[in-house]
Amino acid sequence: MESITVYDIAREANVSVATVSRVLNDTAPVRTSTRQKIMAIIEKHKFQPNALARSLVNKKTGMIGVLFPDSSNMFFPEVFGGAERAAMKLGFTLFLCNTFSNFSRESEYLNLLCERQVEGLIFMGGRINSRHCPELLVQEVMDIQKRIPIVLINGSLPGHPCHRVKTDEYVGTQLIMQHLIDRGHRSIGFLGGSADTTTTMEKLQAYKSTLGANDLSFRKQIVRLGDFSMECGRKLMDQFLTMPNCPTAFLCINDYVAIGAMKAVISRGLRIPEDIAIAGFDDSQLSYAMNPELTTVSQHSEQLGSHAIAILSKLIQKEKVKKLTVLEPKLIVRQST
C-alpha cells in the first residue's frame, strides 16, 4: 500500500497543507469542524506523521543525546535511568551513546548527535573527568555548546563555562573516612582509580585531609591506584594481604573495586569487617546484593540524571539556569564496616 502524505490528507479534506500541519502540531487554532474532518481522514488512513519531517517544520526533534563511559558499571545506567524517567515526563526521547571513555569515540558520537539534530546533550565521563584533556577536545565541546545546550554530570572543563550537576565527592570521601576512623581504624588503605582522572584525585585529596584532621599520617605505600573494575580491587587487595602490616580498613574508589577487594579477602578465609573493613563509593545496586552488604556513599545517581534533564530542558527553552548544581552525598552504613 502506498503511504499517505499530508498533501493527500489536505487534498481529501479540501484544505491547505498548512491547515493539516496546524492540526498535527497543534500550533494554531483550527475550526472545530475542520479539525474533526482532518482527524477522521488521518484515522481512516492510519496516518503516522514523519518525525523527521515534522522536526524540519517546527525545528524540534524531541531528542536529547547522552554520552556515558561504561554501561557495565551500574552507576552510569542508574544515572541514565533517572534521566530517562525525567525526560519521558517532559516529552523527550534519549539517544544513548556508550563511549568507553575513548576520546575519539566521544568525538564521533558528538558529530553524530549533532547530525541527528538533538536538542541538547548530557555528558558523563571521558574527557570531562580527564586531568589533562587536550585543548582541541575541550574546544570541540565548547563549539557545540554555542549551538546546542550541554549539561555535564560529575565533571568539568576547567576554564570553560558549562552547566554542571554533580555530587560533592570530596565531602562524600570525608564522610566515609571519618566513619572508618570513628570505628577505631588507624591504618586505612586507598584502593583503585586512576591518576589521570579528576575524580580519583579529588577523593585522594579528601582522604589525605581527613587523615590529617584526625592526626593520622598519610602513608603513600598504602595507596594503590589502578582502574575502576572488580578485577582491579581483587588484584590490589591480594597484594596488600601479603604485607606484614596490612591496613585494617580500606576505602575503595567505587563499589566495583570494593566488591573485588571483598572477594579477595573472603577467598583467604578472612572475615569482613572483623579482620578487614571495606568501604565503597556510589551506592550502586550491587552494594546491597553482597554478603556482607557494602558500606558506601550514595551519589544519588537517579537524581543526578533527573536534575540534568531538568536543567537541560530549561536551557532548551532559553531560560536562565545557574551554572552549578551540587547534590549532597549520603553515607550508607552497612555490614562491611
N, C-alpha and C positions, 0 to 999 in steps of 0.2 A: 504493500500500500504506500502510495506517495505521501510523504509527510506534508502536513498543512503548515502554512506560514501566517504571520499577522496580516499579510496582504490578502490572503484568501479569506480570512475572517472579516476583514474590513469590506471586501467586495460583497460577501454574502450578507453582511449586516447593513450594507449600503451606507457606510460611514467612512470617515477618513482613517488612515493608518494611525495618525496622531491620537485619535479618539480611542482606538483599541489600546494603544500604548498607555494612555492615561488610566484606562480601566485596569490593565495588567499591573502597572506600577503604582496605582493609587496616588498619582502626583497632582491631580487637579479634579475638580468636581465634574461629574458627568450626569446628565439627566437620568433619573431612575429607570425609566422605560428603556432608554438606550443601553444602559448598563446591563439590565436584565436580558435584553436581546443578545448582547455580545457574550455574556456569560453562558447563555443557553447554547450558543454556537460552539463556544470553547468546550463545554461539557459534551456536546454531541460528537465532536471530533476527537475528544480526549487530548486536547492540545496541551503540550508541555512547552512553556517558553524556554528558549535557549538562554542559559545563564550568561554565557559569554556575550551574546548579542545584547542582552539587557544591560550588562555592565558597560558596554560601549556607549549606551544611551545615557545612563544615569551616573557614569563614572564611578560606580561602586561594584566591587566583586563580592563583598562579604567574607573575604578570605584573609586570614592572618597567618603569616609564616612563623614557625617555631624551630629554632636551631638548638639542639641539645647534644651533649658529648658522648653519652653512653647509655644505651637502652637497657643494658644488662645490670646496671646499678639502679636498684628500685627507687632510690631517692628521686631521680630525674623523671621517671614515669609518674611518680606520685605528684610532683610539681605540675607535670603536664596534665594529669587528671584534674587537678584544681583549676587549671587554666581552661580546660575543655568544658567543664561544667559551667563556669562563669561565661564563657564565650557563647555557649548554646542559648543561655538566657537572654543574651544581647543580640542574638541573630547572626553570630559569626561562625564560620567554619575554620578549623585549624588545619594547616598544611605542615605536617611534621617531618623534620629532616634530622637524621642521626649523623652527626659529623665525625664521631670518634676522635674528637679534639684534633683533627687534622686540618691545618690552616688552608691547604689547597682545596680540600673538600668543602670547607666553610665558604670559600670564595665561589666555588661552583654553585652551591646552593643559594648564596646571596644573589647571584646573577639570575638563576632560575626563578627564584621567588619574585624578583623584580619583573622578569618577563611575564610571569603569571599575574602581574598587577595586583599583588596582595596590598591590602590597605594599611598594614602595619607589620612589624617584626618584633618577636621576642627572642632574645639571645641568651643562652646559657653556656658556660664552659669555654674551652678553647682559648682563643686569643684574648678574651676579656678577663681571663684568670692568669695570663702569662706575665711573668715579671719582666720579660724582655721582648715584648711584642714589637716586631718591625714596624716602623712608622708607615710604610706603604700599606700594611694591613689595617692599621688604625685609620688611615686616611680613606681607605675603601669604605669602612663603616660610616665615617663622617660624611662622605659624599652621598651615600644612600640616604642618610638621615635628613639631608636637605630636601629630599623628595617624599620620603616615607617615614612616619614616626617609628622610633625604635625604643624598646624598653629592655634594659639589661637586668638579669637576675643574678645576684651574688657575684657581681663582677664589675669592672670599670675599665675605662680607657683613660689613664691619668693625663691630665692636662686638657681634656676634651669634655665639653658639657654633654652629658647624656642623662636621660631619665633612668633612674635605677630603683629597684626594690631589693632589699637584702635583709638577711637575718644577721644580727650582730654576733659574728663567730668569735670575736675576741672575748666578749662578755661570756659567751657560752663556754669557752675554754676555761675561763676563770672560775665559772660555777662548778664545773666538773672537777677541776684541780683542787679547789677548796674542799669539795666533798671528800675526795680521796685523802687529803691531809687531815681533815676532821675525823676521818675513820682511823687515824693513827699512823698512816703511811708516811715515811720519811725518805724513802727511795722510790721514786716514781719514774718509770721509763716512758719514752715517747716513741710511738711506732707508726711508720708509714708516711705517705705523702711524698711530694717531690719538691726539691729546692727551686724548681723552675716556676712554681705556681704561687700566686699571692695568698691563696687560702692556707697553704701549708705554712708560709712564713708568718701570717697573722696568728695562727694558732700556736706556733712555736714561740712567738714573742709573748703571748699571753701565758703560756706555760712557764717561761722564764720569769715573768713579772710576778706570778703567783707564788713561785718558789721563793723569790726574794722577799715578798711581802710577809712570808712566814718564816724568815730567817733560815731558809734552806738553800744550800748551794746548788748551782747549776752544774751538772756534770755531762760534758759533751759525749762521753763514752756510753751513756745510757740513752742516747738519742740515735735512732736508726731510721733513715728515710728509705724510700723505695718507690712504691706506687700506691694505688688505692684499692688493690684487689685482695681477696681472701688468701690467695697463694702468697702474696707479699707478707701478710700477717703471720701465716704459718711459718714461713722461712725465717723471718726475723725473730719470732718467738723461739724457734728451735735454736737459733744462735745464742739467745740470752740464757736459755736453760742449761747451756754447757758452761756458763760463767760460774766462778766460785761464789760470787756475791750478787746473785740475780736480784733485781728490784722486786719489791713485794707487791707493786701495783704498776699498771700500765695504762696510759692514755693513748688511744688509737685515733688516727686521723679521721676515720669514719667507721661505720658499723661493719662494713665488709672486712676491713683489716682486723677489727676486733674479733669477728667470728673466726677468721683464720687463726688468730692467736689463741683463742679458746680451744680450738680443735687440737692445736699442738700441745697445750697444757694437759688436756684430758687424755690424749694419747700416751702421755708419760705417767699416767696414774695419779696426777696431782689434782687437788681439789680447788674449785673456784667457788667462793672467794677465800676459803680458809688458808690455802697456800699462796695463791696469787689472785689479786683482784684485777679485773679488766673492765675498762670503760670505753664506749664507742662515741660516735657523734653522728647525728642525723635523725635518729629515731625512725628508721625505716621499718617496714613490716617484719623484716627478718629479726629485728631486735627482740621482739617478744615471742618469736617462734622457736628461739633457742632454749636449751635446758642446760644450765640455768639461764633465765631471761637476762638480757643485757641492760645494764645501766648505761644511759646515753643522754644526749642533749637533743631536744626537739627543735628543728628549724622551722616548724610549721609549714611543711612542704606544700600542702594544698593551698594555704593562704598566700604563699609566695606566688603561686600560679594565678590565683583569683585576683590578687592585688595588681599583678602585672597586666592582666586583661582589663581591669577597671581603669587603670592609668592610660593604657593604650587606647581604649575606647574614647576617653575624654580628649586625647591628643588628636584622634581621627576627626572628632567633632570640632577641632580648633579651639578647645577650651584650655585655659591655663592650668597647669599642674605643677606642684613642687618637684624639684629635680630628684630628691632622695626620699624614699620611704623605708624606714628601718623597723623591722619586727624584733621584739624582744625574745630571746631564746628561753627555753624552759628545761630545767634539769629533771630528768626522769630516772628516779632511783628504782632499780630492780634487784635481782638476786646476785648479779656478778660482782658486786662490791660490798 
